[in-house]
Amino acid sequence: MPQNKHHQNDISYITQPTRNILLALGAWPFVSKGRSVYPKAHNLLPICISYIFLSSDIIPGVLYWLMAETARVRLQTIPLLLYDFMSVSQYGIFIFRYDKLKRCLQHVEEDWKNVLSADARNIMLKSARTGKRLVMICAIFMYSGAFTFRTILPLFQGKIVIDQNITIRHLACPGYFFSLDVQVSPVYETVFVIQCLTGFIAVSIVTCACGLTAIFVVHACGQLKILIGLMRELVQKQWQEEREMDMKLAEIVEHQTRVRNFLRLVQHTLQEIYVVEYLDWQNRNIPTLFTYWLCIVNVTTHMFLFCYTGEQLTGQAEKVAIASCELEWYRLPDKKARSVVLLIIMSNAPTKISGKFIDLSLKTFGDHMRKRRVRDQSCPSTTGSNPVRT
């Protein structure tokens, strides 16, 4: 029997924003054992639809980039293509690592089922609320940016008349559409709507990447807080029998090992998502410059939330290490006090989450932003004002 009777409500609460978006994308791994065949078949339709929309953005964009006449136009197109490729790759990770994501969620659900006490549940809920706020912040930035870039910006640019007395209406993403004339109605309106939907799919994928990281990392932080309480209780409580203390010590070691195994699983599942692309820009045209700033703000916000959650995990792990060193081990019998030494060694082992090349921390974020600032100051600016035409 689970110790926490409210675990289903708790799981629904902490995963709600990310779960709803991933369900719409067909990438949410159902944890229930009785639904192994149906969900995968049911998810096939939204996955196909999402990839069709993403392809409708990438293929014309790549063709446009290949056929561009000037290097400036190619530079203007690169941030959009990089963002689309990043979204497609992250979406592929969700799909092809469906089973690993399911194992991560099963681990979280088991922890909520077997929560030790009401105090432990409150600690976990407090950490979960932090993760939920991070997801909401990420979603607000991403969706507002997508709406502005895909809808408001093209309409704000208005229409232009070129030398051949042809009226050009802007699209959010330039592309090459072969013989299809995207300036006539209703073709223009159709492409406009498709690009808007594609933008929302792309930011939904990016938001889910941040959401899953927040769910898993803040859950691990909550478990580490519980671990600190267990270690302090070991030396402060007066044990009646030696067997009870042995069971408590075994519970502490098992809890710590479980947290580390969980983080290792999360690391192997999501580490490629933490590889951040670098963006650049070269224009002072207000609409185009706004486009680049929007891409940079979105990616920077995304990277900051990754690094912030990683920093929270590292900070909590350091508190575990300090708490283990401050244990009043002299309260224990001599033979049992020796066991605390192994606990201290294990607690002082580094606990962090990272990508393949970088650790996720605020120091990493600060170093990245400092290097970007130095690079931007050293790059010469241009005064060109030619807009991107589609």
N, C-alpha and C positions, 0 to 999 in steps of 0.2 A: 504494500500500500504506500502511495506517495505521502510524504510528510506534509507537503504543501497542497492543500485542497484547492487552492486558487491558481494552480500553476498554468492552467489553460488560459485563463483571463490575463495572467501576467505575460505569457508568451505573446498573446495577441496584442497586448498593449505595447510591448517593447519593439515589436517587429512591424507595427501597423503601417507606417508610411512606406517603408521599403517593400514590405510584402505586397501592398496594393499595386505598386508600380511594376514589380517583377511579375505579378500575376497577369497584368495587362500585356507584358512583353513575352509571356509564356516561359519564363525562366525561373519561376519560384519552385524550389524543390519541396514537394510535399513530404512531411516527416511521417505521416500515418502509414503503418505497414500494410494496411488493406487497400491502398490505392497506388499500386506499383505500375500497372499497365495503362490504366485510363489516363492519368495525368500526362504521360509522355505523348500519347496520341492526341490529347486535347491541346497540348502546347504546340504541336506542330503547325497549326494554322497561324497563330500570332507570330511565331518565329519566321515563317515564310513571308508574311505580310511585312514584318519589320525589315527583313533583309531586302525585300523588293523596294521599299521606300529608301533605305540607305543606299542601295545601288543606283537608284534614280538620281541621287545627289553626287555620288562618287564618280560614276562612269562619265556623265557629261562634263564634270569638273576636270577629270584627268585629261579628257580629249581637248578641252578648252586650254588646259595648261600646255599640252603638247603642241597645239597649233597656234599658241600665242606668238605674236610677231616681235614683241619686245621683252627684255628681261624684267622691266618694271611690272608689266602685267603678270608675269609668272610669279614674281615676288608677292604681288597682291593676292594671288590665288593660293599660295602655299599654306597660310594659316588655316584657311577653311578646309583644305584637303587633309591637313594633319589632324584637325579636330575630328573630321569624319572617320579617318582611319583609326584614330584612338578609340572612338566609340564602337566601331565595328570589332576591333580586337578585344575590347572589354566584354562586349556582348558574346563573342565567341568563347571567352573564358567562362562566362556564366553557363553557357550551354554545354560545352564539352567537359566541364568539371562539375556537372550536375550532381554526381554521386558524392564528391568531396564536400560540396556545399551542404548536401543533405546530412553528411556526417557531422559537420560543424554545428548545424542547427539541432541535430539530435543530441549532441553534447550539451548545448545550451539548455535544451528542454529537460534533459536528465538532471542538470544542476538545479533547475527551478522545481522539479518534482521532489528532489531529495534535500531541499533547503533545511538547514539544521534547526533554525529557530525563527521566531518572529523578528528578532533583532537582525538576524542574517538576511531575512527577506527584505527588511527595510533598507539595509545597506545595498542590496542588489537593485532594489527599485530606485534608490537615489542615483546610483550609477547609470541605470537604464534611462532615467529622465535626462541626464546629461547627454547621452548618445542620441536620444530622440530630438533634443534641441539642436544638436549639430546637424542632423539630417534635415530638419526644417529650415535651418539657415542656408544650407547647401541648396535645397530645393528652391527657396525664394530667389536666391541669386541666379541659379541656372535657368529657371523657367521665365523669370522676368527678363533676363538677357536674351533668351531665345525669342520671346515675344517681341522684344524691341528690335532685334536684328532681322528677324524673318518677316515681320509685319510692318512695324512703324517706320523703320528706316527706308525700305524701298518706296513706300508711299510718300514719305517726307521728301525724298529726292525729286519726286514729280516726274514730268516728261521733258525730254529734250528733243530738239529738231536738228538733225544733221544736215550736211551740205546738200544731199540729194532730196531735201524736203521730206524726209522720212521721220516720223515720230517714233521715238524709242522710249519704251516703258521699262523701268528697272526691275530686276529680280534680285532677291537677296544673295543668291549664289550664281555667279556667271557660269555658263556651260555651253557646250557645242551640241546642238540637237539635230545635226545633219540637215536634211531638207525641210524640217519642220519649222514653220514660221511661228515663233512664240509671241510675236507682237500682235497678232490678230486674235479677236475674240471668237470662241471661248478658250482658245489654246492658252493664251496668256494667263487667264484666270485659273485654268486647270493646273498649269505648272506652278503658279503662285501658291495655290492651296497645297499641292504636293510638297513643295519646299517647306512650307510652314509645318506640315505634319512630320516631315523628316527631321526638322529641327527639334521638335518636341520629343521625338523618339530618341534622338541623339543625346539630348540633355537628360532624358529619363534614364538612359544607360549609365551616364556619368554620375547622376544622383544616386543610383543604386549601388555603384561601386563605393561611393562614400558611405552610403547607408549600411552596407554589409560590414565595412570596416569598423564603423562606429558601434554597431551591435556587438561584434565579436570582441573588440578591444575593451570597450567599457565593461563588458561582462567579465573579462579576465581581470580588470581592475577591481571589480566588486569581489571576485573570488580571492584576490590578494588581500583585500581589506579583511575579509573573513579569516584568512590565514593568520593575519597578525593577531586577531582576537583569540584564535585557537592556541597560538604559541604562548601568549601571555597567560591564558587560563591554565596552561600546563604547569607553570611554576608557581602560580598564585593560589591554586586550589589545594586544599589539604586532602590527599587521597587516602581512603581507608584501606585499600588493598593494592598490592603491587600490580596485580593483574589489570586493574582499572587504569592505572597509569600507563601500562604497556599498550592497552587498547587506544588510549588517547594519543599517545605518541605515534602509533601506527596510523591513526586517523589523520594526524597532521602531515605525516610523510606522504600518505596516499593523496591527500588534498593538494599538496604542493606538486606532486608528480602529475596529477591530473591536469592542473592548470598549465604546466609546461608542455604536456603532450597536446593540449588544446591549441596553444599558441603555435606549436610546431605544425599542426594540421592547417591552421589558418595561414601560416606563412607559405606552406607549399601550395595552398589553393589560390591565394590572391596576390602572390608576390609580383607577378608580371604587371598587374594593374598599377603598381606603385612607380613604374618607370614613367617619368614625366617628360613630355616633349618640350623642346625649347622653341619659342616663337620669335619672329623678328618682323620688323615693318620698315617701309621706306616710302612715305608719302605724307603730304600735309593737306591733302584734300579732306575736308571736314567729314563727309560721310564715310570715306574709306578709312580715315584715321580712327573714326569712331568704331568702325568694324574691328580694327586691330586691337583697340583698347578693350573692346568687349570680349574678344577672344582671350586677351591677356588676363583680364579681371576674372573671367570664369575659371581659367586654368590655375591662376594664382590662388583663388579661393579654394578650389578643389585640392590643390597641393597643401595649402595651409591647414585644412581640416584633417588631411591625412597625417601631417606632421604633428598637429595638436593632439590627436588621439594617441599617436605613438609616444609623444612626450608624457602624456598622462600615464601610460603603461610603464614607461621607464621610471617616472617619479614614484609610482606606487611600488614598483619592485625595489627601489632604493629604500623606501620606508620599511618593507619587509626585511631587507638586509639589516637596517639599523635596529629594528625591533628584535631580531634574532640575536644581535650582539649585546643588546641591553637586557636580555633575559636573566632573571635572578636564578641562575642554574644551581647555586649553592643551596637552594631550598630542597633540591632533589637528593635522593640517595646517591652515593658515589658512583655505583654502576650505571645508574640511569643518567647521571650528569654527563657521562662520557658520550651517550647517545645524542646529546644536544650539540656536541661538536660537529657531528655529521649534518645535523639540521642547519647549523650556522654556515657550514661550507656550501651546502646546497642553496641556501637563501642568498648567499653573496655571489652566486653565479649570475652573469649578466642575463637580464630578461628584457628583450626588446623585439620589435617587429620591424622588418625592413623589406626593401625591394631587392633586386638582384645586385644593385650597385650602390645603394645608399641606405642609411638608417633613417627611419622616420622620427624626426625630432625637430624641435623649434630651432636648434642650432643649425641643422641642415637647411631649414627654410631660410634662416637669416643669412647663411653663407650663400645660398642660391640667389637671394634678392640683392645682396651686396655685389656679387659678381655681375648680375644683370645691370645694376646701376652703373658700375664701372665700364662695362662694355658699351652701354648706350651712350655714355658721355664721350667715349672715344670714337664712336661712329659718326662720320660726317652726315649732316642732314641735307636733304634736297628740297627744292622749292617747286617741284613739279605739281601740276594740278589737273592732270588728265584723269577723268573718272573711268572706272571700269565699266565697259559697255557690254551688254549681252544681246 
